[in-house]
Amino acid sequence: MKANWKDTRVLILGAARQGLALARWLSLHGARVTVSDMRGADELRLARESLAEYQIDWALGGHPLALLDSTDVLCLSGGIPLTLPIVVGALQRGIPLSNDSQIFMEVAPCKTVGITGSAGKTTTTTLVGEMARRATTDDRPQSANPSSIVHRSRAFVGGNIGDPLLNYVDEMKPDDIAILELSSFQLEQMTLSPDIAAILNITPNHLDRHGTMDAYTAAKCRILEFQTQDNIAVLGRDDKGAWNLRDKVKGKLFTFSLNELEEGLDGAYLREGSLNLRDGKLNIAIMPREKIHLRGDYNVANVLAAFIIGYAAGFPLEAMIEAVKDFHGVPHRLELARELNGVRWYNNSIASAPERTIAVIRSFEEPIVLLLGGRDKNLPWEELMQLVRARVSYAVLFGEAAEKIEKTVASLPVGEKRCVFFRVTGLREAVRKAAEVARPGDVVLLSPGGTSFDEFKDFEERGERFRAWVQELS
């Protein structure tokens, strides 16, 4: 843990949102910062202009190993792989690695909540943030005399989503709270844990990056590794990947489940259509499931997770219930894009792994036209395609993964092949094909199962383009 950055030579790889925020903060605190990016000067003109007032050096067009000769700490932006030659070289030289979330938690004066998982972490983090904002709202009138103004505690949400929290850490106070979504990419470099650490689930994802499930699980588990007996951990009870890590918990353990909890477990759970909370002898009926606006069992699990995380953080129950009743989800996560001619079009562009698509398909009873594809992450498709063949009316395959998906379907045992498959080149053509085959009462679902990087810069752009192309339909 580093307290003084003055004159520390820091090399930042990646000039995206996280890297730029880190460069700005480190420069303000006296570090000698170099930002390296594979892109050239023209592509990064706006980024460089945004940091023009700071003394920052730029190394563009590559990551030359010679940069390590003048580096004390190497910071990686999200998505930078540890196998990159310059990262390997840094590790060989004993140069420590860090990132913006690690540095934020080193200097944050307030309680921190970290949330990770293969699916649901953005929805859960956002909802916990809404709970926190209501819990920290103070309606007391403020005095006109600045010397007598009472500080209002505030909630900050960031990490792998939103605005990097380093942009705000210097104004934070001890009674504030910071809620961070943390990815496996960030966690595999980190050497400290949040006060409250939640692992929602661990299912196959990012194997193109981590190589094996063991390595992926180990990266997720680091959110627990540096906790103490004074900290709190939240693990999903219904997910083997998360629940198998319970022996790693050093402090208080809470859980959440769509089923009633076994005796001795504390957490949030579903019983007879009602959300409940148990902590020792304390039992609370929270709210009916029907008050949740989000669709699907997996989203009920996200809400249960948010309740127990909020409870662990000390939020009033009334504030949490109010937040859930007002929460309608996060863009690109089972978002209703349009209803046209009796067909509802859903944008679930966030689904970049087959497991995510499986969960979403199971939340519908209507006939489904599924848009499936993108770029494969070296993940298994067999379980998803068995479900698609049994449950989906039409599947439109697009992008780089289309061929692998077709081969997966062909390899399945002979059975009822209710689903009709089409293969197209890109997402726009997939939208048009879906419009041809969809009938009133159907759901058209973009839930690709692959990443967006074969056609778009990220899942947000994919979802936005999907929305736009759906709006063009008549």
Beta strands, then each sheet from edge to edge (+ up, - down):
strand 1: 9-13
strand 2: 32-37
strand 3: 56-60
strand 4: 73-76
strand 5: 97-98
strand 6: 111-116
strand 7: 155-159
strand 8: 177-181
strand 9: 196-199
strand 10: 232-236
strand 11: 252-257
strand 12: 267-271
strand 13: 274-279
strand 14: 282-288
strand 15: 335-340
strand 16: 343-347
strand 17: 368-373
strand 18: 394-398
strand 19: 420-423
strand 20: 443-449
sheet 1: 3+ 2+ 1+ 4+ 5+
sheet 2: 7+ 8+ 6+ 9+ 10+ 11+ 12+ 13- 14+
sheet 3: 15+ 16- 20- 17- 18- 19-
end
